[in-house]
Amino acid sequence: MLKTRTFSILLALACTVAAAAPFTPFNDSDVVERLPASASDPSVRRVDSLRKQLAARPDDKALRLEIARRYFDLAMAQGDPRYVGYASAAIAPLAASSANDAQYWVVKGMVQQYSHDFKGALESLARARDLDPQAVEATAWRSAIHMVQANYGEALSECTRLVPNAHPLHALGCTAYVQASTGQLRPAYEALGKALATAEAVPPELAMWIHTRLAEMAIRLQRSAEAEAHFKEALALGVTDQFLLGAYADFLLQQKRPAEVLTLLAGWERSDILLLRLALAARAANDPRAADWASQLRDRFAAASLRGDRLHEQEAARFELDIEGNPKKAVDLATRNYQDQKEPRDAEILMRAALAAKQPRAATPAVAWLRANKYEDPQLAAMAEQITTPGAAR
């Protein structure tokens, strides 16, 4: 049975912003596009092998679930939402026969959250846990969804449920992530860092997730050297994850080191999340590829808008603000995005766009979130002060 990416569950939600809505083929044999994955990639080779087996055994339920999981992992790692469409197609024939199958409901919930059907995903994951009370994945995904929606009390409750069944560092990391978002940044950072340093036999995906979160906390604590050390530790583990790459790229951009971003993200143009960072880095470094990458993003976002695809509004808002120089359109996108997603990056782009567009009131929800939850971030705090100062940005 497939070993799932249980330990990186909590970061996977941040990777759902992508180039296009998941496309669901009608038949298992449909070929939509030959994706440019390397033939030597063992993950791709394995899923191709499983698809061939499925063609001979279309009623094999376990095989369908394994294929769906592997496709989903590829989507999380590589940022291509079509893999989620393939995952959805793999499990579609199971809907009528899987009412009492916890694993089916976990996979269904994962696919639903990718499409931002958070309510449906929470219900599917709750169904999975009802069927299997010790299901770590269902609980971890529910915590992740609550974090995305800034429901921190509910997220912490899910973290508590992880304690008896998950790896100790997974449960501790989950709790620390909530604490760091609710006024306990320093103690959360120190406790999680100490636990990781003294732990033994930590699975690489779990270690990668924890180092990434520690890096983000260190940035907010203005400990740049520690943040970079955590990013490098995470990268050294060899776990392919576009969220890690995006977070480190943002750090390097803030440090005014765009050339390093171009090296870090070489070959990642397929992911909108990472292509945006490439475009920003190329622009800052006066790289001749900047115009082409911006054009690619412009076309992708325009096509997504025509489809009514709202999976990528945070990135689209940043594109409009930082590359197109269109703050008013950025405000519109960031405002719509914030209705569904309330993570720090969502608040940041809403605040920045509102200030640039001289529409400070548009950022009121983000400022309210920051202050109500005592979220600690000097950059966001400074913007909030500017937004709420009488006469701000008018």
Secondary structure as the mmCIF struct_conf table of DSSP 4:
data_model
#
loop_
_struct_conf.conf_type_id
_struct_conf.id
_struct_conf.beg_label_comp_id
_struct_conf.beg_label_asym_id
_struct_conf.beg_label_seq_id
_struct_conf.end_label_comp_id
_struct_conf.end_label_asym_id
_struct_conf.end_label_seq_id
HELX_RH_3T_P HELX_RH_3T_P1 THR A 6 SER A 8
HELX_RH_AL_P HELX_RH_AL_P1 ILE A 9 ALA A 12
HELX_RH_3T_P HELX_RH_3T_P2 LEU A 13 CYS A 15
BEND BEND1 ALA A 19 ALA A 20
HELX_LH_PP_P HELX_LH_PP_P1 ALA A 21 PHE A 23
BEND BEND2 PHE A 26 ASN A 27
TURN_TY1_P TURN_TY1_P1 ASP A 28 SER A 29
TURN_TY1_P TURN_TY1_P2 ALA A 39 SER A 40
HELX_RH_AL_P HELX_RH_AL_P2 PRO A 42 ALA A 56
TURN_TY1_P TURN_TY1_P3 PRO A 58 ASP A 59
HELX_RH_AL_P HELX_RH_AL_P3 LYS A 61 GLN A 78
TURN_TY1_P TURN_TY1_P4 PRO A 81 PRO A 81
HELX_RH_AL_P HELX_RH_AL_P4 ARG A 82 ILE A 91
HELX_RH_3T_P HELX_RH_3T_P3 ALA A 92 SER A 97
TURN_TY1_P TURN_TY1_P5 ALA A 99 ASN A 100
HELX_RH_AL_P HELX_RH_AL_P5 ALA A 102 TYR A 114
TURN_TY1_P TURN_TY1_P6 SER A 115 HIS A 116
HELX_RH_AL_P HELX_RH_AL_P6 PHE A 118 LEU A 131
TURN_TY1_P TURN_TY1_P7 PRO A 133 GLN A 134
HELX_RH_AL_P HELX_RH_AL_P7 VAL A 136 VAL A 148
TURN_TY1_P TURN_TY1_P8 GLN A 149 ALA A 150
HELX_RH_AL_P HELX_RH_AL_P8 TYR A 152 LEU A 162
TURN_TY1_P TURN_TY1_P9 VAL A 163 ASN A 165
BEND BEND3 ALA A 166 ALA A 166
HELX_RH_AL_P HELX_RH_AL_P9 PRO A 168 ALA A 180
TURN_TY1_P TURN_TY1_P10 SER A 181 GLY A 183
HELX_RH_AL_P HELX_RH_AL_P10 LEU A 185 THR A 198
BEND BEND4 ALA A 201 ALA A 201
HELX_RH_AL_P HELX_RH_AL_P11 PRO A 204 ARG A 220
TURN_TY1_P TURN_TY1_P11 LEU A 221 GLN A 222
HELX_RH_AL_P HELX_RH_AL_P12 SER A 224 ALA A 236
TURN_TY1_P TURN_TY1_P12 LEU A 237 GLY A 238
HELX_RH_AL_P HELX_RH_AL_P13 GLN A 242 GLN A 254
TURN_TY1_P TURN_TY1_P13 GLN A 255 LYS A 256
HELX_RH_AL_P HELX_RH_AL_P14 PRO A 258 LEU A 264
TURN_TY1_P TURN_TY1_P14 LEU A 265 GLY A 267
TURN_TY1_P TURN_TY1_P15 GLU A 269 ARG A 270
BEND BEND5 SER A 271 SER A 271
HELX_RH_AL_P HELX_RH_AL_P15 ASP A 272 ALA A 284
TURN_TY1_P TURN_TY1_P16 ALA A 285 ASN A 286
TURN_TY1_P TURN_TY1_P17 PRO A 288 ARG A 289
HELX_RH_AL_P HELX_RH_AL_P16 ALA A 290 ARG A 307
TURN_TY1_P TURN_TY1_P18 GLY A 308 GLY A 308
TURN_TY1_P TURN_TY1_P19 LEU A 311 HIS A 312
HELX_RH_AL_P HELX_RH_AL_P17 GLU A 313 ASP A 322
TURN_TY1_P TURN_TY1_P20 ILE A 323 ILE A 323
BEND BEND6 GLU A 324 GLU A 324
HELX_RH_AL_P HELX_RH_AL_P18 PRO A 327 ASP A 340
BEND BEND7 GLU A 343 GLU A 343
HELX_RH_AL_P HELX_RH_AL_P19 PRO A 344 ALA A 356
TURN_TY1_P TURN_TY1_P21 ALA A 357 LYS A 358
HELX_RH_3T_P HELX_RH_3T_P4 PRO A 360 ALA A 363
HELX_RH_AL_P HELX_RH_AL_P20 THR A 364 ALA A 372
TURN_TY1_P TURN_TY1_P22 ASN A 373 LYS A 374
HELX_RH_AL_P HELX_RH_AL_P21 PRO A 378 THR A 388
BEND BEND8 THR A 389 THR A 389
TURN_TY1_P TURN_TY1_P23 PRO A 390 ALA A 393
#
